[in-house]
Amino acid sequence: LETIKVAFFTVVFPKNEKFLLKFLSSLKSQSFKKFDLVVVNDGLKNFQDFKDNFIDLNIIDLDITGSQTKNREAGINYCIENKYDILIFGDSDDFFESNRIEKCVELLKDNDIVVNDLNLFDENLVYQKMYLSKRLKNYQKIDFNFVRNKNIFGLSNTAIRLKDFKKIELPTDLVALDWYIFSKLLIDGKKAIFTNDTVSYYRQHDFNTIGLKPLDELSFKFALNVKIQHYKALNKLNKNIYIDIKKLANKDFAKKKIDYPLWWEQ
């Protein structure tokens, strides 16, 4: 394990500043210590103050201002170019169980992708523990068919093995960026496994792109458009994936109420 080059990647920006202390503290407390924290800094002017308070973390600060997609693309490509073996994702408004990096490194020895469980919390109060385990079993293998019309892969509960990865270029008009990235990897034959041996604490707040919470009419219409956008992007990779996109999207949303819905499933 000591020879593995591990990167933990996030994006910071002014709106998330108030959450950074909890985020960085959870990384400082990781049982696996030998990793770099690769940060795309999108306009947070006093990020150096946080770096000064967490000198135990090896923080690599990339000063990049762009769209959500291009920020992630730049960070991922930095890790590929610098030959990291493992890339672990975490949003800067969330925090993580102390064994998260250790467990990801362990499971990535035999898998290409690890997706871990989520505890949902709001204003620091955890109100739903082990959310994904309501639908998934520990060490369950996940293939593309499982995420064909829904998603469990977020940029706060995933890790990938970067062996043989080439630099990526992401479509600029995507909202469900995480869903696209991991769908593409699964279509390309990468092996994914789910675990609840560790968790990410997933913050639910007003400016989530979309959370794991009930839809209203506005968010329903937004999610429908996101799904159509997602299907079109995947069809550019493989025209046989989705035949009648609009019919499929509306069929997805015509389902009866789902207990413990996953992202984009309702």
Protein Blocks (a to p, Z undefined) as FASTA:
>chain_A
ZZpccdddddddfklmmmmmmmmmmmmmpmblbbcdddddehiaklmmmmmmmmmbccdd
ddddddfklmmmmmmmmmmmnopabdcdddfkbccdfklmmmmmmmmmmccbdcdddddd
eehiafbghkllmmbcehiacdfklmmmgcfbdcklcccdfehiacddddfkbfblmlmm
mmmmmmnopacdddfkbccdddddfklfbacddddfklmmmmmmmmmmmmmmmmmmomkl
pmclmlmmmmmmmpccdehiaehkZZ
